[in-house]
């Protein structure tokens, strides 16, 4: 179980996002979702890093 919060739902969501990121590492939405999960866990620094990664990937995609 993920430390800091109980519940199978969050554990499943976290594992699901990691798997999605493994399959499509360049997809910004995966990092946004991971940031949301981290936020729910109270892990603000990790949430911020995930959102920053999403923004970087989105900017790179726009540049082509």
C-alpha positions in Angstrom: 0.0 0.0 0.0 1.2 3.5 -0.7 2.3 5.2 2.5 0.4 8.2 3.7 -3.1 7.1 2.7 -5.3 4.0 2.9 -7.5 2.5 0.3 -7.1 0.1 -2.5 -8.4 2.7 -5.0 -5.5 5.0 -4.6 -3.0 2.1 -4.7 -4.6 0.8 -7.9 -4.7 4.3 -9.5 -1.0 4.8 -8.6 0.0 1.4 -10.1 -2.2 2.0 -13.1 -0.5 5.4 -13.8 3.0 3.9 -13.5 2.0 1.2 -16.0 0.5 3.8 -18.4 3.7 5.9 -18.1 5.8 2.8 -18.9 3.7 2.2 -22.1 3.6 5.8 -23.2 6.4 7.8 -21.4 5.9 10.9 -23.6 2.2 11.3 -22.8 1.8 14.5 -20.7 -1.7 13.4 -19.4 -0.1 10.5 -17.5 2.1 12.8 -15.6 -0.8 15.2 -14.8 -2.8 12.2 -13.4 0.2 11.1 -11.4 0.5 14.6 -10.0 -3.1 14.5 -9.0 -2.5 11.2 -7.2 0.5 12.6 -5.4 -1.5 15.7 -4.4 -4.2 13.4 -2.8 -1.4 11.7 -0.9 -0.1 15.0 0.4 3.1 14.5 -1.5 3.3 18.1 -2.9 6.9 18.1 -4.0 6.3 15.0 -6.1 3.0 16.3 -7.4 4.7 19.5 -8.5 7.5 17.6 -10.2 5.0 15.4 -12.1 3.1 18.5 -13.3 6.3 20.2 -14.4 7.2 17.0 -16.4 3.8 17.1 -18.0 4.3 20.8 -19.0 7.7 20.0 -20.4 6.4 17.1 -22.5 3.5 19.2 -23.8 5.8 22.0 -24.8 8.1 19.6 -26.6 5.1 18.1 -28.4 4.0 21.6 -29.6 7.5 22.3 -30.9 7.5 19.1 -32.9 
